Amino acid sequence: MAQSKAKSPAIELEVGERTVRISNPERVYFPARGETKLDLVKYYLSVGDGIVNALRERPCMLHRFPEGVAGEKVHQKRLPHGAPPWMETVRVKFPRYNRTADELCVTEVAHVAWAVQMSTVEFHPWNSRRADTEKPDEWRIDLDPMPDCPFDRVRRVAHTVHEVLDELGAVGYPKTSGGSGIHIYVRVEPAYGFSDVRRAALAFAREVERRAPEDVTTTWWRKDRDPRLVFVDFNQNARDHTIAAAYSVRGNPEGTVSTPIRWDEIDDVNPKDFTIATVPARYAELGDLHATIDDNVYSLATLMEWAERDEREGAEEPPPPED
């Protein structure tokens, strides 16, 4: 893999029915092993069906690294300028600022490849889709370890989450975060707005905390959390809050990947093992472990009942997500 910082000639790739021009393909993006911009494109093509499944029809924020991950990160809501006519967008509103943005809306892998051409490393989709951006169809359970929390504790909490989901009749799809946590996604009926989905997620998090109080916190303010515990971050279901998609590379020197895993892998998984160098072979062997998520749609009705019960019993309500 190239190590030179000199500008390399552009190349063209045939991606499905599209031609995607890749400028400076030999720019090193990931210094740990020297993977380049072209290596990143090839990675996303190798997991093409998986990344498209994770992003399909969703507004998507881009984390761009024009100089590679050792350089500045750009959080980009709007589709970058210069997009070819076959790129797709969805318009979303930001009421707090009285603004709109036309965000990337992926429906084919060429959209992903072009975004990488524009220096995108991470893809952060909304949990709602273009048909109705105000009604989420994805409930996200984010197991976020605090600074002194060992990964074994994250594993234990993941098993507790699985237990509660099974009792609810919900099918959870786990993945590594690409960092130190685990995410579990559940497809839900797009019947509620963001605030209600967040309420349902909080009710679920409280139930997990009841069952594993030695491992879990739902305390809102970071300064008040026990640094040894796992925070079940229900706020990832708030409007315009996004986390890295399944198969998204993360912006670190090793190029770790937020990787779908099986429940029976939880006890042995090491998130650092999943990188752009290793995930393509895993994907070729196992396929997309989240491929059936749309076939298992859960109603949040029971969790809404739990939320109402907690509120009647005086559970402390967190502040609005923008706070």
N, C-alpha and C positions, 0 to 999 in steps of 0.2 A: 504494500500500500504506500502511496506517495507520501513523502514527508516535506516536499518542497513548498515554500510559501509563494513561489512565483506563480503568476496567473497562467492557467492552462487553457488551451483552446476549447471553445464550446463544442459540444456534441449534440446529436439529436437521437432520441429514443422513440421507438414505436411502442406506444402503450395502448393496447386495444386498437381502436380506430383513430387514435390521436397521435400526433407527433409532438413530443415535448422536448424543447431545447433546454439543455443543462449548461449553464455558463460556469466557467471555472470549476470543472468537475473534480479536479485534483486538490482543491483546497482542503486541508486537514480540518475536520470538524471535531474529532474525538481524539485528544492527544494521548490517552492511555495506551492505545494500540495503533493509532495513526489512521483510523478510518476516515475516509474523505466524504465530500458531498455526494459523489457518485455512489459510494458504498451505501450511503443513507438512502438514496433513491432505490438502489437495488434491494435493500432490506425491505422497504415498504412494498415493492413489487412482489417480493417473496411471500408476503403475508396479505396479499391484495384483497382477497375475499374477506378476511378477518377484519382488517382495518376499515373497509367499506361498510361491513355489517355494523361496526361500532359507531360509525359516523353518519350513516345513511339518513338523509333528510333532516339532519339536525343543524341548527346554527352552530358554528364552530369558531372559537377563538384560537388564534395561532400564537405560539411562542416561537419567535424568529431569532436566529443567531447569525447575523450577516457575516461575522468574522469567525464562525465556529463557536463551540460552547465555552471556550476560554474568553470570549469577548462579550460585548454587551448583549443583553436579552431585550427584545422588543415584544411587548404584549400588544397584539394587533387584533382588534375586533373586526374592522372593515377589510374586505377583500383587497389585497394590494393592487396598486395601479398597474396597468399594462396587461391585464388578464385577457386571454383569448376569448372569443365569443362563446365557446362551448363550456366555459366555467359557469357554475350555478351559484346563486346566492339566495338568501332569505332575509327579509327586512325584519328587524327586531326593534322594539321601542325601549327607551330608558326613561320612564316617567319622572324619576328623580331629577334628571337633567333636561327633560323635555327635548330629547334627541332621539334620532334613529341611526341604525347602522345596517348596511347590507353585508352580512357575514357569509363566509364560505358555507356552502351546503353541498356536501359530497354525495354523489350518486354513482360514481365510477372511480376506478383507481387512478385514472389519468388526472383527476382533480387533486388527488393526494400528491402525485408526482410533480405537478406544476407548483403546488404549495411548497414542496421541498426545493424546487428551483428558486423560489423566492425566499430561501433560507429558513423555512419552517422546520423545526425539529420536533416540537411537541404539538399535539392536537388535543384541544380541550372543548369537547362538545357540550351543548346544553342537554338537559334531561327531558326536553320536549322536542317535537318535530315540526316541520314546516306547515303541516296541515292545520295546526293550532299551537302556536308557540307558547300560549298561556296555560296549557294543560299538560303537565308532565306525564310521560308514559314510562318513566324509569325512576325507580326508587333506589337511591344509592346509600349504601351502608359503608361508611369510611371509618376503619379502625386505625386511629392515629395515635401511635405511641408517644408518650411524653418523653422528655430528654433522658430520664434514667430508667426507662422501661425496656426490659430485655425482650427479644423477639419471641422467646418461648411463651411469654405472657400474651402476645398478640395471637399466637397459635391457639392458646386456650380460649381466648375470647371468641375467635373465629368458630370454634366448636360450639360454644354457647349460642352464638348467633344461628348456626346451622340447626341446633336443637329447637330454638324458638320458631324459626322459619318452618321447620317440619310440622310443628304443632299447629301453625297457622294455615298449613296447606300451601305455602308459598315456595317456589323454586328459586334458590339463590345461585348466582353464578359468580364464583370467586375469581380474583386475580390479584397478583402482586401490584403494589402501587408504582413500582419502579424505584421506590425509596425504601423506607423502613416499615411501611404499613401494608395492610391488606384491604382491598375493596370487595364488596359483595353487591352485585346488581340484581334487581328484581324488576321484571317487566310488569307494569300495572296498567289498569284501564285509565285512559286519559279523561277522568271524570271530575278531577279536583284541580283547583289552582295551586300555585306554588306555596302559599301560606298554609293550606290544609295538608299538602304533602309533607311539608316541614313539621307540622303538628303530629302527623302520623309517625314520621321518622323519630321524633322525640319520644313519643309514647313507646315505640319499640325499644329505643335506646335505654329508657328507664327500666323496662322489663329485663333487659340484658344486665343492667346494673344491679337489679334486685337479686338476680340469680348468681352474679359473680362480683359481689361488692369489693372483694379483695383484689380484683383485677381491673375494674371498670370505673370510670367517672363520666358523668354528664354535666359536670360543673361548667358553667358558661365562660367565666373569665379565666383566661390562661393562668394568671398570677395566683388564682385560688385553687388550681388543680394540683393534686399529688403528682409530682414528677415521675413517680414509679409506675403510674397506671396508664391504661389505654383509654383515650377519649373517643367515645363513639360520636363522631361529628355529624350530627343530624343537620347542621346548617349547610352541608353540601347539597341539600335539596332546595335551598332558597333560590329565588329568581336571580339569574345571571351569575350564579356560582357554578364553577366548572372544575372538573378534575380530569387528569389525563385519561384518554380513552384506552380501552383494551388495544394492545399492540402498539400504542404510542411509545416512541423512544423518549427518554428523559434527557434533559440538557445537562448532563454531567460528563466528565472526561471518559468514563467507561462506557457510555452509551447504553445504560441499562434500559430495560423495556418493561412496561406495565403488562404483565403476561398472564393470560388466563391459565388457571390451574384446576385440577380436580380436587374434590373435597378430600379424597384419600391421600393427596400429596401434602396436605397442610403440615403434618408433623415433621416432614423431612425437607420441606422447601427452603431454599436459601435464595432470597430475591436477587442477590448479587450475581447469581449464576446465569441470570437471564439478560443477555445483551444482544446487540445487533449481530454479534459474531456467532451466537449460539441458538437464538430463537428460530432462525429459518429452518434448521434441521429438525428442531422440535415440531415446528408447524408442519413440515413435510410429512412427519411421522404421525402426528395426532390430528391434524386439521384444526379447524376453529372450534375450540371447546365451548364457545358462546354461540355457536351456530343456531341452536334451538331456542334461544331466549324468547323470540317472538311467539313461540308455540306455547308458552307457559305464562299466561297473563293472570295476574292476581288482583282481586278487588281489595281496596284499602278500607272497606267498611268496618271490619273488626278493629283495625287500628284506630279509626276515627272514634269508635266507641271507647277504646282504651284512653284516648286523649281526653274525651269528655269526662270520663271517670276521674282521671288524674286532676283535671281542672276543678271538678266538684269537690275533690278531697283537699284542695288547696295547694297543689303542687306549684312551686314557684315557676313563673313563666319567664323565659329568657327575653331579652330586649329584641326589637326588630332586627333583622339580619344586617341592615346597613350600619347599625351601631357597633 
